[in-house]
C-alpha cells in the first residue's frame, strides 16, 4: 500500500516523519507524558484469547502464544490492552476485545492543576477507514493536549471564559491532526483515516461534553442515571424521521452505521458541545460502543456500574471491560471513569 502526503500527494514510506518533497510533518503527534501519570501496558493479560486463525479455544493456546491446534502464533501488540491511571478518581481502560485483530480504540485523560479540572477523551477508529488505529490515537491525544492547554489558560485567568468554546477549538485542532495522517488514495478501501470521539472537560461543577459518532457519555449516580449524548447514527436518523420503528431499524445491517465522525472526508461535520451541571456525587463515564452495546440503556449501565462502587476508578474501568469481554467482546472496548 502506497502512502501519500496529505499536503502534496508525494509517496511516503510507513516510517517517515516528514515528507521529502514538501517538508510537511507526517508523524502522528503524541503527548502521553503530559496526559498520563501512569499508563500500564500489559501484553500478557489477555494473550491467551482464542486462536485468531482457526478459532480454537484459549485452553489450546500455550504460554508462548502458539495454538496447539493449527500452530499459529499471535504476538500481542502493546496497545491490545492498556490502562490509564491518573488518580483514584480518574482512570481508563482500553482493550482489543475478542473478535478483532487490532485495537482501533484509544483513550486519553488528564487531571489539571491538582484536580481543579479533568479532561477525558475516548475515540473509536472507524473500521472501514484506513489506519483507523492511528486516527483514534491522534485525535484522542491531540484533543486532550489542546484541552489541557486551554483549561490551564482559563485557570490562570481565574474565571471561566463562557464565550470561548474550548472544546470546539480543540476539536478543530484534532481534525487537522487526523487529516495530516498519510494514507493511500489508490486502494479500493480509500476512505481516509477517521474516528468517533466523545470528550468531556469537568471544571467548577460543570461538564462540557461533545460527541461525534456513537461513542457515549453517561452520568451514573445514586439518584438516577442518564445518557448524556445522542448517537450520530443511521438508526437514530430513521427512527426520528418515522421511517422505521426502533425494532425494525435495529434489525437492519445499517443499524450501527455512523453519520458523523472526524476525518478528511467529514469536513462539514460540526460538533455541538453542551454543558451538563453536575447534580451531586456520581460518576461521569465515557465509553465506546464495545461496552455500551452490552448495556445501552442508562438503567442497565447504572446496574452494571453499581456492582463496582467499592472499587477505585482504575479497578472499575477494568471490570467494565471484563464484563464486555465476558459478553462476547465483539468489538474493541474502551471506558473512562471519573468519580465526582
ABEGO torsion letter per residue (X at the ends): XBBBBAAAGBBBBAABABBAAAGBBABBBBAAAAABABBBBBAAAAAABBBAAAGBBAAABBAAGBBAAAGBBBBBBAAABBBBBABAABBBBBBAEAABABBABBBBBBBBGGGABBBBBBBBBBAABBGAAAAAAAAAAAAAAAAAAAAAAAAAAGBBBAABBAAAAAAAAAAAAAAABBBBAABABABBBBBBBBBBBBBGGBBBBBBBEABBBBBBBAAEBBBABBBBBAAAAAAAAGABBAAAAAABAAAABBABBBEAAAAABBBBBBBBBBAEBEBBBBBBAAAAAABABAAAAAAAAAAAAABBAAAAAAAAAAAAAAAGGABBBBBBBBBX
